[in-house]
Amino acid sequence: MIKPRWQSIKIILGVTVLLNTTSPAWSGSDQKQESPPLPLTLKECVRIALETNPLPLAAGKGVLAAQEAAAAAQAPYYPDLGLQTRYAYWQQRAFLPSGLSIPGRPLPRLIGPTDDWMAGLKARYTLFDSGERRAHYLTAKARQGVAEEEKSRVIQDLVLGIHQGFYGLAAALETRQVAEKMLTQTKEHLRLAKERKAVGAVPLADVLRVQVETANSELALVRADTLVRISKGNLNTLMGLPPEMPLMIAAQGAGIFSPDQINLAQAFDQAVQSRPEMKAALKRIEVSKGGIDLAKSAYGPKLRAEGSYGRRDTDFIPRDEEWLAGISLEWPLFTGFYRQHQLAKARAELSKEEAETKQLLLKVRQEVWTAFSRLREAYEAVQSTQALVQDAQESMRLAKERYEVGAGTITDLLDAQTALARALATKVETEWDYHTSQAVFDRSIGRIKEDGRS
């Protein structure tokens, strides 16, 4: 049993975590592989997820199965060759023509009992099958394409999930910092209220009021800690790691740009061309067309070349030669209307796939439109919160100064603090919501990258 090696690694915010370097998230079969540096960036989180999360592995196995099915569909293009051997001990009644006789002995009524030993080779090759083999092969290749696009969809959904989990954890960490800041300010206000109460400048009610706010700030910090723990577990799970595994990230969002730079018409076109769901739908249409070709091939003849060679005798080692060479033609004339129903079924399935593809096209365009609208909303929210935070900070500064000189009340001070806390929380939420909305928009047009860059 391999014992885990633990290393102490310094990470962001001066916190130290322990990382099990033998965890499957960091090491493969080579246990000497060094663990990646911490804190983790978004790109590193995506890389770990693609290596560790079981969903891409399952999708990859689906592609492998489809590839093998396509290769198996090529088998009918090769001849069938088989070895056959048989032993039998038999006796049969002889039915001879009337009037036939053997001089001096009666006609035999039975043949045998006798031994029958046989061994030989048998081969068969299809010369013409009215397109059946080709239809099978093209259908299998189309199914392989569906599996490949399904894998792409799974990977893009996973990458989007990592973006959302990463930004969610970043927002939770920053929210915790805001809660710590508010708690520190509340304690400072409590100290100020107690000093002013000691000199008789304010009543005891001011101290009690601030004590209540201090308790509320401590509760907010507890909730922020819980949100961080949950967000870490969520991101770990998305990466295919145990939720309790220590984790820290380098929370650095990309720049914030106006959505007005986006050409929405080009975004629609790119979504139609790049989304794996659309590509898979087109492949499913190819599968249905292959089903029609396969159903039509049942109406045509099948021409096969057959041959065999072997030996047959009553002895254990047969000596008498037997061989056969010929061509066979099969052409079903009536099958109880089976072929007609199969062809009608294939055509109905093609119509169904075409209708579903049209509906999917509308859905993809609607997703792009919604994601763009959310991105615009997030950008405008970021712009509006910048001034909100500045005003709240200035209001807080003035309220504190007025309270210190006795020109303001504790209510004014606490109201200003509450407004500042809300403004900072809104700023955190809107900024990280913008990055999440950007990732969702990139996913809607099929542009989100496997390496974490969009």
KEMAR-49854 format. One record per residue (C-alpha): x, z, y. Coordinates in steps of 0.05 Angstrom, whole numbers, padded with zeros to 5 digits, always signed. Last residue first. Example, Ala and Ser with C-alpha at 12.3 -4.5 7.8 and 13.67 -1.06 7.14 Angstrom:
+00273+00143-00021/+00246+00156-00090/
END
This chain:
-00256-00478+00632/-00194-00443+00607/-00201-00396+00548/-00159-00435+00499/-00220-00464+00464/-00243-00497+00528/-00311-00496+00561/-00330-00566+00581/-00392-00578+00539/-00437-00586+00600/-00476-00522+00586/-00412-00486+00566/-00382-00499+00634/-00445-00473+00667/-00444-00410+00624/-00371-00399+00642/-00385-00406+00716/-00444-00358+00709/-00398-00307+00678/-00348-00316+00735/-00404-00308+00786/-00431-00247+00750/-00362-00216+00756/-00365-00223+00832/-00439-00204+00837/-00435-00140+00796/-00372-00114+00829/-00399-00127+00899/-00466-00096+00881/-00431-00033+00856/-00391-00031+00921/-00454-00039+00963/-00492+00013+00923/-00436+00063+00930/-00432+00049+01005/-00506+00059+01014/-00503+00124+00976/-00445+00147+01019/-00483+00129+01082/-00543+00168+01058/-00499+00227+01041/-00470+00228+01112/-00536+00219+01147/-00568+00274+01104/-00509+00320+01119/-00528+00314+01192/-00491+00283+01250/-00461+00305+01317/-00428+00367+01288/-00357+00343+01300/-00343+00333+01225/-00412+00304+01214/-00402+00251+01267/-00335+00231+01237/-00365+00227+01167/-00423+00184+01190/-00376+00137+01228/-00332+00125+01167/-00391+00115+01121/-00423+00064+01168/-00357+00027+01171/-00353+00025+01096/-00425+00003+01089/-00415-00053+01140/-00354-00079+01104/-00389-00075+01037/-00450-00114+01061/-00406-00167+01095/-00374-00184+01028/-00441-00176+00992/-00472-00238+01023/-00417-00286+01000/-00418-00259+00929/-00494-00267+00926/-00488-00339+00949/-00440-00353+00893/-00484-00319+00841/-00545-00358+00863/-00507-00424+00860/-00482-00407+00791/-00552-00388+00768/-00579-00455+00794/-00523-00493+00759/-00538-00456+00693/-00612-00472+00700/-00600-00546+00713/-00549-00552+00657/-00596-00517+00609/-00653-00564+00630/-00609-00624+00617/-00593-00598+00548/-00666-00584+00533/-00687-00654+00554/-00634-00684+00509/-00655-00638+00453/-00726-00665+00459/-00701-00736+00453/-00658-00716+00393/-00719-00683+00361/-00758-00748+00368/-00701-00789+00338/-00694-00740+00280/-00768-00743+00265/-00769-00819+00267/-00711-00821+00218/-00747-00771+00172/-00809-00815+00173/-00767-00876+00155/-00736-00839+00096/-00804-00816+00071/-00832-00886+00074/-00773-00911+00034/-00781-00857-00018/-00856-00871-00023/-00844-00945-00034/-00790-00931-00086/-00835-00884-00126/-00893-00934-00128/-00900-00921-00203/-00831-00949-00217/-00844-01023-00227/-00794-01080-00232/-00729-01041-00240/-00670-01088-00242/-00613-01070-00289/-00561-01121-00309/-00508-01108-00362/-00441-01143-00372/-00401-01143-00435/-00343-01120-00477/-00347-01081-00542/-00297-01057-00593/-00294-01027-00663/-00232-01025-00706/-00231-00998-00777/-00176-00948-00791/-00207-00879-00781/-00163-00817-00791/-00211-00767-00823/-00236-00821-00869/-00306-00852-00869/-00285-00901-00816/-00288-00917-00742/-00236-00938-00692/-00241-00948-00618/-00251-00996-00560/-00305-00997-00506/-00327-01041-00450/-00379-01045-00396/-00386-01086-00332/-00445-01067-00288/-00495-01104-00245/-00548-01065-00209/-00609-01101-00183/-00645-01089-00116/-00706-01048-00097/-00669-00981-00104/-00621-01005-00049/-00678-00998+00002/-00682-00923-00009/-00607-00916+00002/-00609-00958+00065/-00666-00914+00091/-00627-00851+00074/-00567-00879+00110/-00610-00886+00172/-00629-00812+00165/-00556-00792+00161/-00540-00834+00222/-00595-00798+00260/-00563-00733+00238/-00498-00757+00269/-00534-00769+00335/-00561-00698+00332/-00491-00671+00318/-00464-00706+00379/-00519-00677+00422/-00507-00607+00396/-00432-00616+00405/-00444-00624+00480/-00395-00675+00508/-00433-00740+00522/-00500-00711+00542/-00468-00654+00579/-00421-00701+00615/-00479-00744+00638/-00517-00684+00666/-00454-00658+00700/-00442-00726+00731/-00511-00724+00762/-00498-00652+00786/-00435-00670+00823/-00405-00601+00833/-00370-00586+00899/-00434-00554+00925/-00422-00500+00872/-00376-00465+00923/-00313-00437+00894/-00292-00368+00872/-00222-00365+00844/-00208-00342+00773/-00220-00272+00750/-00164-00223+00734/-00181-00166+00688/-00118-00155+00648/-00152-00123+00588/-00148-00058+00550/-00167-00044+00479/-00164+00012+00428/-00201-00006+00363/-00269+00028+00357/-00307-00038+00354/-00267-00062+00294/-00239-00131+00309/-00270-00200+00301/-00257-00220+00373/-00332-00215+00388/-00331-00146+00356/-00274-00123+00401/-00310-00150+00462/-00373-00110+00445/-00335-00047+00428/-00298-00051+00494/-00364-00061+00531/-00395-00001+00496/-00336+00043+00514/-00336+00019+00586/-00411+00030+00592/-00402+00101+00566/-00348+00115+00618/-00394+00088+00672/-00449+00134+00648/-00403+00193+00652/-00380+00172+00721/-00453+00167+00744/-00465+00237+00717/-00405+00263+00757/-00433+00229+00819/-00501+00262+00807/-00469+00330+00800/-00431+00318+00865/-00496+00297+00899/-00528+00363+00878/-00468+00401+00904/-00475+00362+00970/-00546+00386+00979/-00527+00457+00961/-00472+00457+01014/-00518+00429+01067/-00572+00479+01049/-00524+00535+01062/-00532+00522+01137/-00481+00486+01181/-00433+00508+01236/-00428+00580+01212/-00352+00580+01205/-00356+00584+01129/-00412+00533+01128/-00367+00482+01163/-00313+00494+01111/-00363+00490+01054/-00391+00424+01081/-00321+00394+01087/-00303+00414+01016/-00368+00385+00991/-00355+00321+01029/-00287+00315+00997/-00319+00326+00929/-00368+00270+00945/-00312+00225+00965/-00275+00237+00900/-00339+00226+00860/-00351+00161+00897/-00281+00137+00882/-00289+00155+00809/-00355+00117+00806/-00323+00057+00839/-00267+00058+00788/-00319+00062+00733/-00354+00001+00762/-00287-00035+00760/-00279-00019+00687/-00351-00040+00671/-00343-00105+00710/-00279-00122+00671/-00315-00104+00606/-00372-00151+00623/-00322-00205+00645/-00288-00201+00577/-00353-00198+00538/-00382-00258+00576/-00319-00299+00569/-00313-00279+00495/-00385-00299+00484/-00371-00367+00517/-00312-00376+00470/-00356-00358+00411/-00410-00407+00432/-00357-00461+00441/-00328-00446+00372/-00396-00447+00338/-00414-00513+00373/-00348-00544+00353/-00360-00523+00281/-00429-00554+00284/-00398-00617+00310/-00352-00619+00249/-00410-00605+00202/-00452-00661+00232/-00393-00709+00227/-00385-00691+00153/-00460-00705+00145/-00447-00774+00175/-00390-00786+00126/-00437-00766+00068/-00490-00814+00093/-00438-00870+00099/-00415-00857+00027/-00485-00855-00004/-00507-00918+00033/-00444-00954+00011/-00454-00934-00061/-00527-00957-00062/-00514-01024-00027/-00550-01069-00077/-00510-01040-00136/-00459-01094-00152/-00398-01093-00197/-00407-01023-00224/-00352-01006-00274/-00357-00977-00343/-00305-00955-00393/-00306-00925-00463/-00247-00903-00503/-00244-00888-00578/-00254-00841-00637/-00302-00844-00696/-00309-00810-00763/-00371-00819-00805/-00374-00785-00873/-00423-00809-00925/-00488-00791-00959/-00499-00847-00961/-00546-00907-00959/-00609-00895-00998/-00657-00942-01035/-00604-00979-01072/-00628-01043-01107/-00624-01036-01182/-00564-01060-01222/-00546-01119-01267/-00554-01174-01216/-00568-01147-01146/-00636-01164-01119/-00671-01188-01056/-00742-01210-01068/-00770-01164-01015/-00725-01151-00955/-00686-01085-00955/-00707-01019-00924/-00651-00970-00938/-00663-00895-00928/-00609-00860-00888/-00555-00809-00904/-00508-00775-00856/-00445-00734-00846/-00425-00742-00774/-00360-00737-00734/-00352-00760-00662/-00300-00778-00611/-00306-00803-00540/-00254-00811-00486/-00280-00833-00418/-00265-00881-00363/-00313-00892-00305/-00289-00946-00257/-00277-00931-00183/-00324-00947-00126/-00372-00894-00154/-00321-00840-00134/-00325-00854-00059/-00383-00804-00050/-00337-00750-00077/-00292-00760-00016/-00352-00751+00030/-00372-00688-00007/-00301-00662-00002/-00303-00673+00073/-00370-00638+00078/-00343-00578+00040/-00283-00575+00087/-00328-00579+00148/-00369-00521+00121/-00305-00483+00107/-00287-00492+00180/-00355-00465+00202/-00343-00403+00160/-00274-00394+00190/-00301-00404+00260/-00353-00350+00246/-00305-00300+00213/-00274-00277+00279/-00199-00268+00269/-00160-00329+00291/-00210-00358+00340/-00225-00289+00367/-00151-00273+00376/-00140-00337+00415/-00201-00324+00459/-00176-00254+00475/-00107-00281+00491/-00137-00332+00540/-00178-00277+00574/-00115-00235+00583/-00098-00176+00540/-00062-00116+00568/-00020-00116+00526/+00033-00158+00493/+00021-00190+00426/+00042-00153+00364/+00106-00175+00330/+00103-00208+00262/+00141-00167+00212/+00079-00159+00167/+00079-00233+00151/+00013-00246+00116/-00023-00245+00182/-00012-00196+00238/-00047-00183+00303/-00122-00181+00289/-00109-00167+00215/-00084-00098+00236/-00013-00085+00215/+00008-00073+00287/-00039-00015+00294/-00041-00006+00369/-00038+00061+00404/-00059+00064+00476/-00027+00089+00541/-00063+00088+00608/-00026+00074+00673/-00083+00033+00703/-00061-00027+00661/-00023-00016+00597/+00035+00021+00568/+00045+00011+00493/+00057+00064+00441/+00070+00032+00375/+00039+00049+00308/+00063+00020+00242/+00010+00020+00189/+00031+00038+00117/+00028-00020+00068/+00000+00000+00000/
END
